[in-house]
Amino acid sequence: MAEAGKQVTVLERRTRLGGRTRAMRVESVDDVPDNGRHVIASGYMHLFRYLDSIGTRQFVAFPRGGTLRWPDGRKADVRTTGIRAVRTLLGVHPDMSPIDRLRSARATLRLGWQCLRRPEDLADLTTEQWFQRVGMPAAAREALWDWMALSIAAEPVQRGSVVAAQVVKMPKATFSQVLGTHGLRQPQRTSVPTLVPAGDWTATDWSATMESAVQSAARAVDLLLELPSEP
């Protein structure tokens, strides 16, 4: 809005800025860490546009890989770039059979297709039901997909909607959205044309993530810019 030369009044319920992110003082650390959403996905287009606008995009770096460890001492390397990333998607569980790897590849393709062509009933499914629908093998879920879904959506796959999220360790860190509540999220358009809500709790394409918050703001701005200019 400011870039378009508009004057904006922002209403914030809290007495501070930052939304659900808050700074904490830790005496043992020579810094003031921020506590909030901790996962940034590479598909967060609105968030990256915002980071570009404030000049902080360069501080976001994605790890090229990591190591999965099991309680019995087994471990597997995972990679996020190059040809080895394909192997990660096909399944890195030590007990996966060749057939399970083929099933994992097919299920991964189905996941990708349904992300691009979202089924109408997707919001009525738990993440676990979604994985079951596409035929994701249990070993692939244990090694990759279950914890990936948990880290991004902050919701156990057995409980939450595919498009839901919940954080329980920090009250009000985000809202709890389980099956049947997706339709209750407030859209940006209201009966008052100049009043548009924004926040990760509003109706967006994402669960309660940073991308949801920024996407809601982008939609709110688009609605306000559609209004006729006052003389």
C-alpha positions as CSV (number, residue, x, y, z in Angstrom):
1,M,0.0,0.0,0.0
2,A,2.8,2.4,0.8
3,E,4.5,1.6,-2.5
4,A,1.2,2.5,-4.2
5,G,1.2,5.9,-2.4
6,K,-1.7,5.0,0.0
7,Q,-2.1,6.0,3.6
8,V,-3.0,3.0,5.7
9,T,-4.2,2.5,9.3
10,V,-3.1,-0.8,10.8
11,L,-5.1,-2.1,13.8
12,E,-3.1,-4.4,16.1
13,R,-4.7,-6.1,19.1
14,R,-1.4,-6.6,20.9
15,T,0.6,-3.9,22.5
16,R,3.6,-4.7,20.3
17,L,4.4,-5.5,16.7
18,G,5.5,-8.9,15.4
19,G,2.3,-10.9,15.5
20,R,2.9,-14.2,17.3
21,T,6.7,-13.8,17.1
22,R,8.2,-12.5,20.3
23,A,11.7,-11.7,21.5
24,M,13.1,-13.5,24.5
25,R,16.0,-12.6,26.8
26,V,18.3,-15.5,27.4
27,E,21.1,-14.6,29.8
28,S,23.4,-17.4,28.6
29,V,23.2,-16.2,25.0
30,D,24.7,-13.0,23.8
31,D,21.7,-12.2,21.6
32,V,18.0,-11.6,21.8
33,P,16.4,-14.6,20.0
34,D,13.0,-14.5,18.4
35,N,10.5,-17.2,19.1
36,G,7.9,-18.0,16.5
37,R,7.3,-20.1,13.4
38,H,10.7,-21.9,12.7
39,V,10.2,-23.5,9.3
40,I,10.4,-21.7,6.0
41,A,9.6,-23.8,2.9
42,S,11.0,-23.0,-0.5
43,G,7.5,-22.5,-1.9
44,Y,6.7,-19.5,0.3
45,M,6.6,-17.0,-2.6
46,H,4.8,-14.2,-0.8
47,L,7.2,-14.5,2.2
48,F,10.2,-14.3,0.0
49,R,8.8,-11.3,-1.8
50,Y,8.4,-9.6,1.6
51,L,11.9,-10.5,2.6
52,D,13.2,-9.0,-0.7
53,S,11.3,-5.8,0.1
54,I,12.9,-5.3,3.5
55,G,16.4,-6.5,2.3
56,T,16.7,-9.7,4.4
57,R,16.3,-12.4,1.8
58,Q,20.0,-13.1,1.8
59,F,19.9,-14.2,5.4
60,V,17.7,-17.2,4.6
61,A,19.8,-20.3,3.7
62,F,18.4,-23.8,3.2
63,P,20.5,-26.8,4.3
64,R,21.7,-29.1,1.5
65,G,21.2,-32.2,3.6
66,G,21.1,-33.9,7.0
67,T,21.1,-37.2,8.8
68,L,18.2,-39.2,10.1
69,R,19.0,-41.3,13.1
70,W,17.0,-44.1,14.7
71,P,17.1,-45.1,18.4
72,D,18.8,-48.5,17.5
73,G,21.7,-46.7,15.9
74,R,20.7,-46.9,12.3
75,K,21.0,-43.7,10.2
76,A,20.4,-42.4,6.7
77,D,21.7,-39.4,4.9
78,V,19.1,-37.1,3.2
79,R,19.8,-34.5,0.6
80,T,17.7,-31.6,-0.7
81,T,19.7,-30.8,-3.9
82,G,21.0,-32.7,-6.9
83,I,20.4,-36.2,-7.9
84,R,20.7,-37.4,-4.3
85,A,17.6,-35.4,-3.5
86,V,15.7,-37.8,-5.8
87,R,16.9,-40.7,-3.8
88,T,15.6,-39.0,-0.6
89,L,12.2,-38.6,-2.2
90,L,12.2,-42.3,-3.3
91,G,12.9,-43.4,0.3
92,V,15.9,-43.5,2.5
93,H,14.6,-45.8,5.2
94,P,17.2,-48.6,5.8
95,D,14.4,-51.2,5.6
96,M,12.8,-50.1,2.4
97,S,12.5,-52.7,-0.3
98,P,12.8,-52.0,-4.0
99,I,9.1,-52.4,-4.4
100,D,8.5,-49.9,-1.6
101,R,10.8,-47.4,-3.3
102,L,8.8,-47.7,-6.5
103,R,5.6,-47.2,-4.5
104,S,7.1,-44.2,-2.8
105,A,8.0,-42.7,-6.2
106,R,4.5,-43.2,-7.5
107,A,3.0,-41.8,-4.3
108,T,5.3,-38.8,-4.4
109,L,4.2,-38.0,-8.0
110,R,0.6,-38.2,-6.8
111,L,1.3,-35.8,-4.0
112,G,2.8,-33.3,-6.3
113,W,0.0,-33.6,-8.8
114,Q,-2.6,-33.1,-6.1
115,C,-0.8,-30.1,-4.8
116,L,-1.1,-28.6,-8.3
117,R,-4.6,-29.8,-8.9
118,R,-6.1,-29.8,-5.4
119,P,-9.0,-32.2,-4.9
120,E,-12.2,-30.6,-3.6
121,D,-12.2,-32.8,-0.5
122,L,-8.6,-32.2,0.5
123,A,-9.5,-29.9,3.4
124,D,-11.7,-32.8,4.8
125,L,-8.7,-35.2,5.0
126,T,-6.1,-35.6,7.7
127,T,-2.6,-35.7,6.4
128,E,-2.5,-39.4,7.3
129,Q,-5.6,-40.0,5.2
130,W,-4.0,-38.1,2.3
131,F,-0.8,-40.2,2.5
132,Q,-2.9,-43.4,2.6
133,R,-4.9,-42.2,-0.4
134,V,-1.8,-41.8,-2.6
135,G,-0.3,-45.0,-1.3
136,M,2.7,-43.7,0.5
137,P,4.5,-46.7,2.1
138,A,4.9,-46.7,5.9
139,A,8.7,-46.8,5.7
140,A,8.8,-43.7,3.5
141,R,6.5,-41.9,5.9
142,E,8.6,-42.8,8.9
143,A,11.8,-41.7,7.2
144,L,10.6,-38.5,5.5
145,W,7.0,-37.5,5.1
146,D,5.5,-37.7,8.6
147,W,8.1,-35.5,10.2
148,M,8.2,-33.2,7.2
149,A,4.4,-32.6,7.5
150,L,4.8,-32.1,11.2
151,S,7.6,-29.6,10.8
152,I,5.8,-27.5,8.2
153,A,2.2,-27.8,9.4
154,A,3.1,-28.3,13.1
155,E,0.3,-30.9,13.3
156,P,0.5,-34.6,13.9
157,V,-0.5,-36.3,10.7
158,Q,-3.2,-38.4,12.5
159,R,-5.1,-35.4,13.8
160,G,-5.0,-32.3,11.6
161,S,-6.4,-31.4,8.3
162,V,-4.1,-31.4,5.3
163,V,-4.4,-27.6,5.4
164,A,-4.4,-27.2,9.2
165,A,-1.9,-26.4,11.9
166,Q,-1.4,-26.4,15.6
167,V,1.3,-25.7,18.1
168,V,0.7,-26.8,21.6
169,K,4.0,-25.9,23.4
170,M,3.3,-22.2,23.3
171,P,-0.2,-21.0,23.9
172,K,-1.6,-18.7,21.1
173,A,1.5,-19.4,19.0
174,T,-1.0,-20.3,16.3
175,F,-4.6,-21.4,16.1
176,S,-5.8,-25.0,16.3
177,Q,-7.5,-26.0,13.0
178,V,-8.8,-29.5,12.8
179,L,-11.1,-31.2,10.4
180,G,-14.2,-29.3,9.6
181,T,-12.9,-25.9,10.6
182,H,-11.2,-24.8,7.3
183,G,-14.4,-23.2,6.1
184,L,-14.6,-21.1,9.3
185,R,-11.6,-19.0,8.4
186,Q,-12.4,-15.4,7.7
187,P,-11.8,-14.2,4.1
188,Q,-10.2,-10.9,3.4
189,R,-13.3,-9.4,1.8
190,T,-15.8,-8.1,4.4
191,S,-19.1,-6.2,4.3
192,V,-17.0,-3.0,4.9
193,P,-15.0,-2.5,1.7
194,T,-12.2,-0.5,3.4
195,L,-11.9,-3.0,6.3
196,V,-9.8,-6.1,5.4
197,P,-8.5,-8.6,7.9
198,A,-5.0,-10.1,7.5
199,G,-3.3,-12.8,9.5
200,D,-2.3,-16.5,9.3
201,W,-5.7,-17.4,10.8
202,T,-7.6,-15.9,7.8
203,A,-8.7,-17.9,4.7
204,T,-5.6,-18.5,2.6
205,D,-4.0,-21.4,0.7
206,W,-1.9,-22.4,3.7
207,S,-2.2,-23.4,7.3
208,A,-1.1,-21.1,10.1
209,T,2.3,-20.4,8.6
210,M,4.4,-17.3,7.8
211,E,3.4,-17.7,4.2
212,S,-0.3,-17.7,5.2
213,A,0.2,-14.4,7.0
214,V,2.0,-12.7,4.2
215,Q,-0.4,-14.1,1.5
216,S,-3.3,-12.8,3.5
217,A,-1.7,-9.3,3.6
218,A,-1.1,-9.5,-0.2
219,R,-4.8,-10.4,-0.8
220,A,-5.9,-7.6,1.5
221,V,-3.7,-5.1,-0.4
222,D,-5.2,-6.2,-3.7
223,L,-8.7,-5.7,-2.4
224,L,-7.9,-2.2,-1.1
225,L,-6.2,-1.2,-4.4
226,E,-9.3,-2.2,-6.3
227,L,-11.3,0.5,-4.5
228,P,-11.9,3.7,-6.4
229,S,-9.5,6.5,-5.3
230,E,-11.0,9.3,-3.3
231,P,-10.7,12.8,-4.7
